[in-house]
Amino acid sequence: MLLFTWLLIALLFALLGWSLRRYREQTMRQIRLQKALREATVELHHIEQTRHKAETDRENAADRLRGYLQLLDTLINTIPNPIYFKDQDGVYQGCNKVFASQILGLTRDRIIGARPQSLPEQIPADLAAAYQHQEMIAAQKECHHAFEAPVLCADGTRREFLFSMAPFEPSGGGGVVAVLSDLTEKNRAAEVRLQKEKLEGVLETAGGVCHEFNQPLQALSGYMEILALKLAGNDPVLGYLNKASEQITRMGDITAKLQRITHYETMIYADKSRIIDLHKSARSATPDSAG
């Protein structure tokens, strides 16, 4: 009986030790789980903060990009020169309002995505081909390229423009941007200045010729009159003298026209050169006669 009691007590202590060990193991497991849960919570919180920061940065970057694009659009629309840019296939990717309204006479939404060949009323085929050729040159040079060319404006007039082109790399491939400067008035002023310079040269030459010719012509005319007085009325030489006098008078008329030159106008001479058209360049001697 005593042995049984001791065995029972030992069994109870063994069960108690096993229970305590299991309790400690479960407690340690729970502690580890709680620690892992706390670490996972912290990590999740960190991930959420990182995600939130990344989203905020993306939104800020998108806002900055939108602001930059708005600034760029405002900038190119503030510039008074027509501006456009195309991709490597010659498709309009953008332009400012001046180019849209004054050059093509269209809204920008009708221009963007179109090719010059699809706008024949706004850009004649010959001009479209010339522009495309120059754009290819600019792309191949990979640097600034400039040329002058006529442009059919929205009001139907053709004006002279300087195209300043440069290649750029948009997303998806290369392209070219062009800024147009109207040279029409400048070229006209240069032409007027050139004509004025030519006229001044002609007037100086004409003045010198008249000065040098008039005195010999007057002397020659006087000698002809003296010879005519010395000949008899039936002398056949008088006929030659009269014809010579007519040529002297004609030469006098030419010097008179030289003195009446008011503008510079030329004509074709001998089918290969140009000379001043004296009759058109000299003002009329009488109000109703043609110059």
ABEGO torsion letter per residue (X at the ends): XAAAAAAAAAAAAAAAAAAAAAAAAAAAAAAAAAAAAAAAAAAAAAAAAAAAAAAAAAAAAAAAAAAAAAAAAAAAAABABBBBBBBAAGBBAEBBAAAAAAAAGBBAAAABGBBAAABAAABBAAAAAAAAAAAAAAAAAGBBBBBBBBBBBAAGBBBBBBBBBBBBBBBGEBBBBBBBBBAAAAAAAAAAAAAAAAAAAAAAAAAAAAAAAAAAAAAAAAAAAAAAAABBAABAAAAAAAAAAAAAAAAAAAAAAAAABABBBBBBBGGABBBBBAAAABBBABAABBX
